[in-house]
Amino acid sequence: MGRIVYVNGEYLPEDEAKVSIFDRGFLMADGVYEVTSVLDGKLIDFDGHAVRLARSLSELDMGNPISHEDLLAVHRELVRVNDVVDGGVYLQITRGAPGDRDFVFPDPEETPQTVVLFTQSKPGMAESPQAKVGIKVISIEDIRWGRRDIKTVQLLYPSMGKMMAKKAGCDDAWLVEDGAVTEGTSNNAYIVKGGKIITRNLNSDILHGITRAAVLRFAREAQMEVEERPFTIEEAQNADEAFITSASMFVMPVVEIDGEAVGEGVPGSVAPRLREIYLEESRKAAI
Ligand code: PLP
């Protein structure tokens, strides 16, 4: 049996859910998204994702078609009807389907936005065996647009980056602009040197990760030193540790960059510790 998904106010079997071919998400990537993780049937960092969603919509001059309470209710209902224990809820909101293709934005009074949510089940995802061995990354040029702080569905280049990594026998790519790492294709990037956690500072060059915010808060609470600034691939290769964060990967050690081992080429102590703290605290705060 397929999933039950949510489309514009209705809960439907996934093969009955439809969106117009004129939807601007489909024609122009004119839409935003969020992914909220589910652990033990509960939502992780829901408020953070809802706040970032509201900001993404506002930065693109789109209305917010669903209240915080209704959004939470839809997330919870989808988790319930689909029996999701571990996994995530994907949400996408577009500028709607004006009935033809036009670069000009439609009048929001006449064109309702499209709201789609669906679940993805990933049993045992917090116990991922990959977290024990870490991942390998390559570096590629960051040629994305300049508003990476908005979580748009324009994901072709990150998707190509992932394919370049796979072709090179690696797991992901770190994006490099003006000689410094911005972030991973779908995650934030960090290094650890002399016990200090270094990650790029927040501006429009990177997505303001919800997991990043939580992990840095927990790190500071645990008296770890944090420095928010750009770093190079060479600095990362010479670091003691490297790792990434995202809603679906949590904290994941990076053990190789462009074929060079980071530290001993195995996960160090900081990233696994942060993963443990993040999972423990997030489970406690889950709703
Ligand atoms: N950076 C990019 C480009 C992303 O696509 C993502 C997540 O999809 C992240 C960072 C991590 O953000 P979060 O921790 O909110 O999942």
py3Dmol code that shows the C-alpha trace and the ligand (Angstrom):
import py3Dmol

protein = """\
ATOM      1  CA  MET A   1       0.000   0.000   0.000  1.00  0.00           C
ATOM      2  CA  GLY A   2       1.282   3.452  -0.923  1.00  0.00           C
ATOM      3  CA  ARG A   3       1.592   6.455   1.301  1.00  0.00           C
ATOM      4  CA  ILE A   4      -1.057   8.978   2.202  1.00  0.00           C
ATOM      5  CA  VAL A   5       0.159  12.420   1.129  1.00  0.00           C
ATOM      6  CA  TYR A   6      -1.165  15.940   1.618  1.00  0.00           C
ATOM      7  CA  VAL A   7      -2.027  18.215  -1.310  1.00  0.00           C
ATOM      8  CA  ASN A   8      -3.762  21.579  -0.887  1.00  0.00           C
ATOM      9  CA  GLY A   9      -5.882  20.658   2.104  1.00  0.00           C
ATOM     10  CA  GLU A  10      -6.557  17.025   1.190  1.00  0.00           C
ATOM     11  CA  TYR A  11      -5.098  13.757   2.411  1.00  0.00           C
ATOM     12  CA  LEU A  12      -4.886  11.381  -0.571  1.00  0.00           C
ATOM     13  CA  PRO A  13      -3.299   8.088  -1.592  1.00  0.00           C
ATOM     14  CA  GLU A  14       0.009   9.025  -3.284  1.00  0.00           C
ATOM     15  CA  ASP A  15      -1.072   7.769  -6.719  1.00  0.00           C
ATOM     16  CA  GLU A  16      -4.186   9.959  -6.650  1.00  0.00           C
ATOM     17  CA  ALA A  17      -2.397  13.180  -5.672  1.00  0.00           C
ATOM     18  CA  LYS A  18      -1.964  15.578  -8.600  1.00  0.00           C
ATOM     19  CA  VAL A  19      -0.370  18.967  -9.284  1.00  0.00           C
ATOM     20  CA  SER A  20      -0.946  20.993 -12.481  1.00  0.00           C
ATOM     21  CA  ILE A  21       1.645  20.962 -15.283  1.00  0.00           C
ATOM     22  CA  PHE A  22       1.460  24.787 -15.044  1.00  0.00           C
ATOM     23  CA  ASP A  23       2.635  24.764 -11.438  1.00  0.00           C
ATOM     24  CA  ARG A  24       5.477  27.278 -11.099  1.00  0.00           C
ATOM     25  CA  GLY A  25       7.397  24.838  -8.945  1.00  0.00           C
ATOM     26  CA  PHE A  26       7.528  22.505 -11.947  1.00  0.00           C
ATOM     27  CA  LEU A  27       8.101  25.158 -14.649  1.00  0.00           C
ATOM     28  CA  MET A  28      10.335  27.663 -12.828  1.00  0.00           C
ATOM     29  CA  ALA A  29      11.553  26.038  -9.598  1.00  0.00           C
ATOM     30  CA  ASP A  30       9.461  28.804  -8.008  1.00  0.00           C
ATOM     31  CA  GLY A  31       8.996  27.089  -4.693  1.00  0.00           C
ATOM     32  CA  VAL A  32      10.519  26.434  -1.308  1.00  0.00           C
ATOM     33  CA  TYR A  33      10.801  23.318   0.815  1.00  0.00           C
ATOM     34  CA  GLU A  34      11.670  21.934   4.227  1.00  0.00           C
ATOM     35  CA  VAL A  35      12.560  18.489   5.513  1.00  0.00           C
ATOM     36  CA  THR A  36      11.763  17.744   9.153  1.00  0.00           C
ATOM     37  CA  SER A  37      13.122  14.560  10.660  1.00  0.00           C
ATOM     38  CA  VAL A  38      11.018  12.107  12.623  1.00  0.00           C
ATOM     39  CA  LEU A  39      12.484   9.962  15.405  1.00  0.00           C
ATOM     40  CA  ASP A  40      10.317   7.619  17.488  1.00  0.00           C
ATOM     41  CA  GLY A  41       7.263   9.067  15.699  1.00  0.00           C
ATOM     42  CA  LYS A  42       8.055  12.622  16.852  1.00  0.00           C
ATOM     43  CA  LEU A  43       9.156  15.719  14.938  1.00  0.00           C
ATOM     44  CA  ILE A  44      12.688  17.023  15.430  1.00  0.00           C
ATOM     45  CA  ASP A  45      13.226  20.814  15.437  1.00  0.00           C
ATOM     46  CA  PHE A  46       9.760  21.481  13.981  1.00  0.00           C
ATOM     47  CA  ASP A  47       9.707  25.127  15.108  1.00  0.00           C
ATOM     48  CA  GLY A  48      13.076  25.881  13.504  1.00  0.00           C
ATOM     49  CA  HIS A  49      11.921  24.461  10.168  1.00  0.00           C
ATOM     50  CA  ALA A  50       8.614  26.362  10.331  1.00  0.00           C
ATOM     51  CA  VAL A  51      10.407  29.641  11.077  1.00  0.00           C
ATOM     52  CA  ARG A  52      12.892  29.125   8.217  1.00  0.00           C
ATOM     53  CA  LEU A  53      10.004  28.237   5.877  1.00  0.00           C
ATOM     54  CA  ALA A  54       8.245  31.510   6.736  1.00  0.00           C
ATOM     55  CA  ARG A  55      11.470  33.409   6.023  1.00  0.00           C
ATOM     56  CA  SER A  56      12.072  31.627   2.677  1.00  0.00           C
ATOM     57  CA  LEU A  57       8.515  32.484   1.585  1.00  0.00           C
ATOM     58  CA  SER A  58       8.851  36.091   2.656  1.00  0.00           C
ATOM     59  CA  GLU A  59      12.239  36.545   0.908  1.00  0.00           C
ATOM     60  CA  LEU A  60      10.563  35.406  -2.342  1.00  0.00           C
ATOM     61  CA  ASP A  61       7.504  37.648  -1.863  1.00  0.00           C
ATOM     62  CA  MET A  62       5.261  34.639  -1.434  1.00  0.00           C
ATOM     63  CA  GLY A  63       2.466  34.487   1.081  1.00  0.00           C
ATOM     64  CA  ASN A  64       2.428  31.916   3.841  1.00  0.00           C
ATOM     65  CA  PRO A  65      -0.660  29.838   3.046  1.00  0.00           C
ATOM     66  CA  ILE A  66      -0.677  27.730   6.219  1.00  0.00           C
ATOM     67  CA  SER A  67      -0.533  28.694   9.875  1.00  0.00           C
ATOM     68  CA  HIS A  68       2.095  27.317  12.247  1.00  0.00           C
ATOM     69  CA  GLU A  69      -0.567  25.283  14.096  1.00  0.00           C
ATOM     70  CA  ASP A  70      -2.071  23.834  10.910  1.00  0.00           C
ATOM     71  CA  LEU A  71       1.372  22.999   9.566  1.00  0.00           C
ATOM     72  CA  LEU A  72       2.176  21.110  12.752  1.00  0.00           C
ATOM     73  CA  ALA A  73      -1.179  19.318  12.606  1.00  0.00           C
ATOM     74  CA  VAL A  74      -0.562  18.203   8.987  1.00  0.00           C
ATOM     75  CA  HIS A  75       2.948  16.962   9.861  1.00  0.00           C
ATOM     76  CA  ARG A  76       1.595  14.987  12.805  1.00  0.00           C
ATOM     77  CA  GLU A  77      -1.337  13.549  10.864  1.00  0.00           C
ATOM     78  CA  LEU A  78       0.942  12.354   8.042  1.00  0.00           C
ATOM     79  CA  VAL A  79       3.324  10.740  10.526  1.00  0.00           C
ATOM     80  CA  ARG A  80       0.340   9.052  12.192  1.00  0.00           C
ATOM     81  CA  VAL A  81      -1.494   7.756   9.105  1.00  0.00           C
ATOM     82  CA  ASN A  82       1.726   6.532   7.502  1.00  0.00           C
ATOM     83  CA  ASP A  83       3.023   4.912  10.724  1.00  0.00           C
ATOM     84  CA  VAL A  84       6.354   6.687  10.463  1.00  0.00           C
ATOM     85  CA  VAL A  85       8.648   5.752  13.330  1.00  0.00           C
ATOM     86  CA  ASP A  86      11.931   7.098  11.918  1.00  0.00           C
ATOM     87  CA  GLY A  87      12.222   9.155   8.749  1.00  0.00           C
ATOM     88  CA  GLY A  88      11.108  12.578   7.662  1.00  0.00           C
ATOM     89  CA  VAL A  89       8.366  14.837   6.400  1.00  0.00           C
ATOM     90  CA  TYR A  90       9.027  16.675   3.129  1.00  0.00           C
ATOM     91  CA  LEU A  91       7.113  19.905   2.583  1.00  0.00           C
ATOM     92  CA  GLN A  92       6.984  22.029  -0.555  1.00  0.00           C
ATOM     93  CA  ILE A  93       5.149  25.298  -1.189  1.00  0.00           C
ATOM     94  CA  THR A  94       5.125  26.868  -4.645  1.00  0.00           C
ATOM     95  CA  ARG A  95       3.695  30.069  -6.120  1.00  0.00           C
ATOM     96  CA  GLY A  96       0.899  27.937  -7.559  1.00  0.00           C
ATOM     97  CA  ALA A  97      -0.422  27.131 -11.026  1.00  0.00           C
ATOM     98  CA  PRO A  98      -1.640  30.196 -12.932  1.00  0.00           C
ATOM     99  CA  GLY A  99      -2.886  28.149 -15.901  1.00  0.00           C
ATOM    100  CA  ASP A 100      -0.107  29.137 -18.312  1.00  0.00           C
ATOM    101  CA  ARG A 101       3.637  29.750 -18.392  1.00  0.00           C
ATOM    102  CA  ASP A 102       4.743  33.318 -17.697  1.00  0.00           C
ATOM    103  CA  PHE A 103       7.859  34.830 -16.118  1.00  0.00           C
ATOM    104  CA  VAL A 104       5.697  37.412 -14.366  1.00  0.00           C
ATOM    105  CA  PHE A 105       4.446  36.304 -10.952  1.00  0.00           C
ATOM    106  CA  PRO A 106       0.709  35.538 -10.924  1.00  0.00           C
ATOM    107  CA  ASP A 107      -1.645  37.657  -8.834  1.00  0.00           C
ATOM    108  CA  PRO A 108      -1.747  35.840  -5.464  1.00  0.00           C
ATOM    109  CA  GLU A 109      -5.439  36.785  -5.169  1.00  0.00           C
ATOM    110  CA  GLU A 110      -6.176  34.686  -8.235  1.00  0.00           C
ATOM    111  CA  THR A 111      -3.598  31.904  -7.976  1.00  0.00           C
ATOM    112  CA  PRO A 112      -3.558  29.911  -4.749  1.00  0.00           C
ATOM    113  CA  GLN A 113      -0.192  28.508  -3.715  1.00  0.00           C
ATOM    114  CA  THR A 114       0.450  24.779  -3.960  1.00  0.00           C
ATOM    115  CA  VAL A 115       1.152  23.007  -0.665  1.00  0.00           C
ATOM    116  CA  VAL A 116       2.436  19.427  -0.778  1.00  0.00           C
ATOM    117  CA  LEU A 117       3.686  17.243   2.066  1.00  0.00           C
ATOM    118  CA  PHE A 118       4.713  13.596   2.125  1.00  0.00           C
ATOM    119  CA  THR A 119       6.565  11.287   4.492  1.00  0.00           C
ATOM    120  CA  GLN A 120       9.657   9.146   3.972  1.00  0.00           C
ATOM    121  CA  SER A 121      10.193   6.181   6.279  1.00  0.00           C
ATOM    122  CA  LYS A 122      13.793   5.341   7.187  1.00  0.00           C
ATOM    123  CA  PRO A 123      13.699   2.776   9.991  1.00  0.00           C
ATOM    124  CA  GLY A 124      16.672   3.045  12.348  1.00  0.00           C
ATOM    125  CA  MET A 125      18.081   6.114  10.637  1.00  0.00           C
ATOM    126  CA  ALA A 126      19.669   7.447  13.826  1.00  0.00           C
ATOM    127  CA  GLU A 127      21.723   4.244  14.052  1.00  0.00           C
ATOM    128  CA  SER A 128      23.161   4.644  10.544  1.00  0.00           C
ATOM    129  CA  PRO A 129      26.248   2.384  10.160  1.00  0.00           C
ATOM    130  CA  GLN A 130      27.774   5.129   8.011  1.00  0.00           C
ATOM    131  CA  ALA A 131      28.143   7.331  11.091  1.00  0.00           C
ATOM    132  CA  LYS A 132      30.601   4.765  12.512  1.00  0.00           C
ATOM    133  CA  VAL A 133      32.940   4.952   9.513  1.00  0.00           C
ATOM    134  CA  GLY A 134      32.275   8.448   8.181  1.00  0.00           C
ATOM    135  CA  ILE A 135      31.861   9.663   4.607  1.00  0.00           C
ATOM    136  CA  LYS A 136      34.235  10.690   1.819  1.00  0.00           C
ATOM    137  CA  VAL A 137      33.787  13.959  -0.047  1.00  0.00           C
ATOM    138  CA  ILE A 138      35.189  15.603  -3.151  1.00  0.00           C
ATOM    139  CA  SER A 139      35.370  19.353  -3.700  1.00  0.00           C
ATOM    140  CA  ILE A 140      33.666  21.056  -6.629  1.00  0.00           C
ATOM    141  CA  GLU A 141      33.171  24.666  -7.636  1.00  0.00           C
ATOM    142  CA  ASP A 142      30.118  26.341  -6.100  1.00  0.00           C
ATOM    143  CA  ILE A 143      28.231  27.717  -9.109  1.00  0.00           C
ATOM    144  CA  ARG A 144      24.808  28.008  -7.428  1.00  0.00           C
ATOM    145  CA  TRP A 145      22.855  31.266  -7.381  1.00  0.00           C
ATOM    146  CA  GLY A 146      23.630  33.886  -4.717  1.00  0.00           C
ATOM    147  CA  ARG A 147      20.635  33.374  -2.396  1.00  0.00           C
ATOM    148  CA  ARG A 148      21.490  30.029  -0.839  1.00  0.00           C
ATOM    149  CA  ASP A 149      19.968  31.233   2.427  1.00  0.00           C
ATOM    150  CA  ILE A 150      16.551  30.678   0.812  1.00  0.00           C
ATOM    151  CA  LYS A 151      15.619  26.994   0.733  1.00  0.00           C
ATOM    152  CA  THR A 152      14.332  26.814  -2.853  1.00  0.00           C
ATOM    153  CA  VAL A 153      13.597  23.685  -4.867  1.00  0.00           C
ATOM    154  CA  GLN A 154      16.290  24.701  -7.380  1.00  0.00           C
ATOM    155  CA  LEU A 155      18.390  21.628  -6.611  1.00  0.00           C
ATOM    156  CA  LEU A 156      19.862  20.670  -9.982  1.00  0.00           C
ATOM    157  CA  TYR A 157      23.452  21.656  -9.198  1.00  0.00           C
ATOM    158  CA  PRO A 158      23.497  20.011  -5.746  1.00  0.00           C
ATOM    159  CA  SER A 159      22.063  16.917  -7.426  1.00  0.00           C
ATOM    160  CA  MET A 160      24.799  17.042 -10.094  1.00  0.00           C
ATOM    161  CA  GLY A 161      27.376  17.478  -7.338  1.00  0.00           C
ATOM    162  CA  LYS A 162      26.141  14.324  -5.622  1.00  0.00           C
ATOM    163  CA  MET A 163      26.467  12.462  -8.949  1.00  0.00           C
ATOM    164  CA  MET A 164      30.036  13.786  -9.452  1.00  0.00           C
ATOM    165  CA  ALA A 165      30.860  12.489  -5.965  1.00  0.00           C
ATOM    166  CA  LYS A 166      29.352   9.080  -6.709  1.00  0.00           C
ATOM    167  CA  LYS A 167      31.299   8.855  -9.967  1.00  0.00           C
ATOM    168  CA  ALA A 168      34.486   9.545  -7.990  1.00  0.00           C
ATOM    169  CA  GLY A 169      33.618   6.739  -5.529  1.00  0.00           C
ATOM    170  CA  CYS A 170      32.682   9.235  -2.788  1.00  0.00           C
ATOM    171  CA  ASP A 171      29.543  10.104  -0.854  1.00  0.00           C
ATOM    172  CA  ASP A 172      29.129  13.841  -1.263  1.00  0.00           C
ATOM    173  CA  ALA A 173      30.683  17.054  -2.546  1.00  0.00           C
ATOM    174  CA  TRP A 174      31.809  20.162  -0.694  1.00  0.00           C
ATOM    175  CA  LEU A 175      31.221  23.341  -2.647  1.00  0.00           C
ATOM    176  CA  VAL A 176      34.067  25.840  -2.968  1.00  0.00           C
ATOM    177  CA  GLU A 177      33.746  29.523  -3.833  1.00  0.00           C
ATOM    178  CA  ASP A 178      36.629  32.031  -3.972  1.00  0.00           C
ATOM    179  CA  GLY A 179      38.902  29.386  -2.466  1.00  0.00           C
ATOM    180  CA  ALA A 180      36.740  28.642   0.577  1.00  0.00           C
ATOM    181  CA  VAL A 181      34.206  25.922   1.371  1.00  0.00           C
ATOM    182  CA  THR A 182      30.627  27.182   1.457  1.00  0.00           C
ATOM    183  CA  GLU A 183      28.785  23.969   2.433  1.00  0.00           C
ATOM    184  CA  GLY A 184      27.966  20.429   1.285  1.00  0.00           C
ATOM    185  CA  THR A 185      25.422  19.737  -1.473  1.00  0.00           C
ATOM    186  CA  SER A 186      22.681  19.279   1.135  1.00  0.00           C
ATOM    187  CA  ASN A 187      24.396  19.906   4.464  1.00  0.00           C
ATOM    188  CA  ASN A 188      26.596  22.338   6.382  1.00  0.00           C
ATOM    189  CA  ALA A 189      30.358  21.704   6.576  1.00  0.00           C
ATOM    190  CA  TYR A 190      32.691  21.849   9.599  1.00  0.00           C
ATOM    191  CA  ILE A 191      36.267  21.146  10.595  1.00  0.00           C
ATOM    192  CA  VAL A 192      37.820  20.648  14.023  1.00  0.00           C
ATOM    193  CA  LYS A 193      41.348  21.851  14.810  1.00  0.00           C
ATOM    194  CA  GLY A 194      42.925  21.776  18.259  1.00  0.00           C
ATOM    195  CA  GLY A 195      39.487  21.124  19.782  1.00  0.00           C
ATOM    196  CA  LYS A 196      37.945  24.175  18.074  1.00  0.00           C
ATOM    197  CA  ILE A 197      34.926  23.715  15.774  1.00  0.00           C
ATOM    198  CA  ILE A 198      35.181  25.870  12.652  1.00  0.00           C
ATOM    199  CA  THR A 199      32.241  26.416  10.279  1.00  0.00           C
ATOM    200  CA  ARG A 200      31.366  29.067   7.753  1.00  0.00           C
ATOM    201  CA  ASN A 201      29.631  32.168   9.101  1.00  0.00           C
ATOM    202  CA  LEU A 202      25.986  32.797   8.181  1.00  0.00           C
ATOM    203  CA  ASN A 203      25.095  35.026   5.253  1.00  0.00           C
ATOM    204  CA  SER A 204      23.467  34.483   1.843  1.00  0.00           C
ATOM    205  CA  ASP A 205      26.336  32.169   0.765  1.00  0.00           C
ATOM    206  CA  ILE A 206      24.906  29.193   2.668  1.00  0.00           C
ATOM    207  CA  LEU A 207      21.680  27.730   3.968  1.00  0.00           C
ATOM    208  CA  HIS A 208      21.201  28.530   7.650  1.00  0.00           C
ATOM    209  CA  GLY A 209      20.927  24.914   8.764  1.00  0.00           C
ATOM    210  CA  ILE A 210      18.479  24.166  11.538  1.00  0.00           C
ATOM    211  CA  THR A 211      20.740  21.298  12.619  1.00  0.00           C
ATOM    212  CA  ARG A 212      23.739  23.685  12.462  1.00  0.00           C
ATOM    213  CA  ALA A 213      22.033  26.060  14.912  1.00  0.00           C
ATOM    214  CA  ALA A 214      21.230  23.242  17.335  1.00  0.00           C
ATOM    215  CA  VAL A 215      24.651  21.577  17.108  1.00  0.00           C
ATOM    216  CA  LEU A 216      26.536  24.857  17.672  1.00  0.00           C
ATOM    217  CA  ARG A 217      24.314  25.632  20.645  1.00  0.00           C
ATOM    218  CA  PHE A 218      24.985  22.202  22.174  1.00  0.00           C
ATOM    219  CA  ALA A 219      28.720  22.537  21.432  1.00  0.00           C
ATOM    220  CA  ARG A 220      28.890  25.896  23.219  1.00  0.00           C
ATOM    221  CA  GLU A 221      26.864  24.543  26.136  1.00  0.00           C
ATOM    222  CA  ALA A 222      29.417  21.712  26.377  1.00  0.00           C
ATOM    223  CA  GLN A 223      32.186  24.392  26.605  1.00  0.00           C
ATOM    224  CA  MET A 224      33.546  23.586  23.147  1.00  0.00           C
ATOM    225  CA  GLU A 225      35.068  26.496  21.272  1.00  0.00           C
ATOM    226  CA  VAL A 226      33.301  27.513  18.040  1.00  0.00           C
ATOM    227  CA  GLU A 227      34.627  29.820  15.329  1.00  0.00           C
ATOM    228  CA  GLU A 228      32.332  30.888  12.480  1.00  0.00           C
ATOM    229  CA  ARG A 229      34.481  31.740   9.464  1.00  0.00           C
ATOM    230  CA  PRO A 230      35.313  30.404   5.983  1.00  0.00           C
ATOM    231  CA  PHE A 231      37.971  27.675   5.632  1.00  0.00           C
ATOM    232  CA  THR A 232      39.776  26.176   2.640  1.00  0.00           C
ATOM    233  CA  ILE A 233      39.928  22.584   1.409  1.00  0.00           C
ATOM    234  CA  GLU A 234      43.627  22.481   2.337  1.00  0.00           C
ATOM    235  CA  GLU A 235      42.843  23.593   5.886  1.00  0.00           C
ATOM    236  CA  ALA A 236      40.131  20.915   6.063  1.00  0.00           C
ATOM    237  CA  GLN A 237      42.524  18.215   4.824  1.00  0.00           C
ATOM    238  CA  ASN A 238      44.961  19.232   7.570  1.00  0.00           C
ATOM    239  CA  ALA A 239      42.303  19.438  10.280  1.00  0.00           C
ATOM    240  CA  ASP A 240      41.963  16.894  13.098  1.00  0.00           C
ATOM    241  CA  GLU A 241      38.374  16.120  12.098  1.00  0.00           C
ATOM    242  CA  ALA A 242      35.691  17.160   9.662  1.00  0.00           C
ATOM    243  CA  PHE A 243      31.938  16.615   9.646  1.00  0.00           C
ATOM    244  CA  ILE A 244      28.630  17.698   8.171  1.00  0.00           C
ATOM    245  CA  THR A 245      25.199  18.365   9.639  1.00  0.00           C
ATOM    246  CA  SER A 246      21.685  18.202   8.210  1.00  0.00           C
ATOM    247  CA  ALA A 247      18.202  17.284   9.360  1.00  0.00           C
ATOM    248  CA  SER A 248      18.449  13.836   7.789  1.00  0.00           C
ATOM    249  CA  MET A 249      22.145  13.043   8.453  1.00  0.00           C
ATOM    250  CA  PHE A 250      22.277  14.656  11.930  1.00  0.00           C
ATOM    251  CA  VAL A 251      26.055  14.887  12.552  1.00  0.00           C
ATOM    252  CA  MET A 252      28.121  12.787  10.131  1.00  0.00           C
ATOM    253  CA  PRO A 253      31.940  12.500  10.258  1.00  0.00           C
ATOM    254  CA  VAL A 254      33.895  13.231   7.059  1.00  0.00           C
ATOM    255  CA  VAL A 255      37.053  11.095   6.877  1.00  0.00           C
ATOM    256  CA  GLU A 256      38.414  11.916   3.421  1.00  0.00           C
ATOM    257  CA  ILE A 257      38.480  15.054   1.274  1.00  0.00           C
ATOM    258  CA  ASP A 258      39.648  14.880  -2.365  1.00  0.00           C
ATOM    259  CA  GLY A 259      41.447  11.595  -1.621  1.00  0.00           C
ATOM    260  CA  GLU A 260      43.311  12.941   1.460  1.00  0.00           C
ATOM    261  CA  ALA A 261      42.561  11.376   4.829  1.00  0.00           C
ATOM    262  CA  VAL A 262      41.354  13.797   7.500  1.00  0.00           C
ATOM    263  CA  GLY A 263      43.207  13.083  10.754  1.00  0.00           C
ATOM    264  CA  GLU A 264      43.639   9.310  10.992  1.00  0.00           C
ATOM    265  CA  GLY A 265      41.077   8.717   8.219  1.00  0.00           C
ATOM    266  CA  VAL A 266      38.525   7.484  10.743  1.00  0.00           C
ATOM    267  CA  PRO A 267      35.965   9.418  12.830  1.00  0.00           C
ATOM    268  CA  GLY A 268      37.613  11.369  15.666  1.00  0.00           C
ATOM    269  CA  SER A 269      36.085  12.127  19.052  1.00  0.00           C
ATOM    270  CA  VAL A 270      34.333  15.492  18.503  1.00  0.00           C
ATOM    271  CA  ALA A 271      31.918  14.612  15.665  1.00  0.00           C
ATOM    272  CA  PRO A 272      30.661  11.348  17.249  1.00  0.00           C
ATOM    273  CA  ARG A 273      30.235  13.148  20.590  1.00  0.00           C
ATOM    274  CA  LEU A 274      28.261  15.973  18.940  1.00  0.00           C
ATOM    275  CA  ARG A 275      26.119  13.393  17.137  1.00  0.00           C
ATOM    276  CA  GLU A 276      25.352  11.707  20.446  1.00  0.00           C
ATOM    277  CA  ILE A 277      24.471  14.989  22.179  1.00  0.00           C
ATOM    278  CA  TYR A 278      22.400  16.183  19.210  1.00  0.00           C
ATOM    279  CA  LEU A 279      20.380  12.957  19.021  1.00  0.00           C
ATOM    280  CA  GLU A 280      19.864  12.802  22.768  1.00  0.00           C
ATOM    281  CA  GLU A 281      18.763  16.440  23.121  1.00  0.00           C
ATOM    282  CA  SER A 282      16.655  16.393  19.945  1.00  0.00           C
ATOM    283  CA  ARG A 283      14.790  13.280  21.025  1.00  0.00           C
ATOM    284  CA  LYS A 284      14.070  14.956  24.376  1.00  0.00           C
ATOM    285  CA  ALA A 285      12.728  18.109  22.696  1.00  0.00           C
ATOM    286  CA  ALA A 286      10.853  16.293  19.884  1.00  0.00           C
ATOM    287  CA  ILE A 287       7.121  16.994  19.560  1.00  0.00           C
TER     288      ILE A 287
END
"""
ligand_1 = """\
16
PLP
N 22.893 23.304 3.297
C 22.150 22.916 2.244
C 22.526 23.387 0.892
C 21.042 22.070 2.425
O 20.309 21.681 1.366
C 20.733 21.614 3.728
C 19.589 20.736 3.973
O 18.881 20.354 3.082
C 21.542 22.035 4.794
C 22.610 22.889 4.549
C 21.277 21.570 6.209
O 20.138 22.213 6.721
P 19.258 21.538 7.875
O 20.183 21.270 9.002
O 18.245 22.558 8.197
O 18.693 20.284 7.280
"""
view = py3Dmol.view(width=600, height=400)
view.addModel(protein, "pdb")
view.setStyle({"model": 0}, {"cartoon": {"style": "trace"}})
view.addModel(ligand_1, "xyz")
view.setStyle({"model": 1}, {"stick": {}})
view.zoomTo()
view.show()
